[in-house]
Amino acid sequence: MIRLTLYTTLGCHLCAQLEGLLRTLANESVALEHVEISADETLMARYGVRIPVLADASGAELDRGLDPERLGEWLRRRGWLDEIALATWLTPPELPQATAAYRRNGRRFLG
């Protein structure tokens, strides 16, 4: 199990998005310790404009890790990245081929 600290604050929608992305890209289950920064002036000064911030057990931090490539590289360096999940996340979906329009009785229809 991957154990990380998430510096956050109440109602942080970016933190919720990061949690979802983290759970998608990690190659094993993730246990997050949520640290509320708003109750501590020191934490507010340090993390107030940087949240969400992830920290591993060694104290290495990743701030604003909402970019899948940045988060993926951070996880990769620790051996925690699911490479297939990252490739899937970064590959745009295939769109169906547009069919040509045709005319019938002088009117144009999309196929």
N, C-alpha and C positions, 0 to 999 in steps of 0.2 A: 504494500500500500504506500502511495505517495503522500507524504505529510507536508503541507505548505501552510504558510500564514498569509492571510489576505487582509490588508489594511483597507478599511472601508468606512462608510458612514451610513446611517439610516436612510433608506430610500435611494441608494446609489444604483441607478439603472445600468450604468456602465459596469459596475461590479457584478451585477447579475448576468450581464452578457458575457463577461470574462469567465465566470464560473461555468456557464454552459459550453463555451468554446474550450475551456480547459478539460472538462469532462469528455468532450468529443475527441480531442487530440491526444490525450494521455493513454499510454499503453497498459495501464492498470488503474484500479480505483483510486480516487483522490479523497483525502481527508483534509478539510480546510479548517483552520482555526481563524475565526473572524475576530479582528481587533478593531473595535470602535474608536475612531480617532477623535471624534468631537468632544469626548469627555476629558481630553488631556491636551493642554496647550502645547506641550512639546511635540506631541504627535501631530497636532494640527499644523504647527509651523513646518514640520518635516514633510508631511504627506498631503497637506490640504489641497494643493493644486495638482498633485500627481496621481491621486487615486483613480482607478484601482492599482494597488501595488501588491505583487506576489513576492514572497520571500521563502527561500528554502531553508533547511536546517543549518546551513553554514552562514546564513545571513545574506547571501547573494540575492539581490532584488531585481525585479522586472517591473518597471512602471509603465502604465499605459499599454499593457500587453494585448490590446484588442486586435492588433494586426496578426492574422493567423501565421504569417511567415516569421514575425519576430517571436511570437509565443512558441512556434514550432522549433525555432533554432534554440531558444532557451531550454525547452524540454529535451531537444536532441543532445545538447551538451551534457545533460544529466542522465541520458539513457532512458528517458521516459516518453519519448515520442512514438506514436503510432504513425509510421510513415504512410501507410495506406490511407488512413483517415485524413492526413494532411493533403495528400495528393487528390483525394476525392473532394475535399473542401475547396481546393484551389482550381479544380477543373470545372469550367463553366458547363452547364447542362446543354445537351444537344437539343437544338430547336428543330421542330419538324420542318421539312422542306415546304416552302410556299408553292402552291400550285398555280399554274397560269390561269389568267382570266380567259373567258371565252364569250363569244357573242351568239345570241340566239334571238331571232326576230328583231334585230337591231338594238337589242339591249345587252349590256355588258354584265356578266356574272363572274364572280370569283369562284374558282374551282376548289 
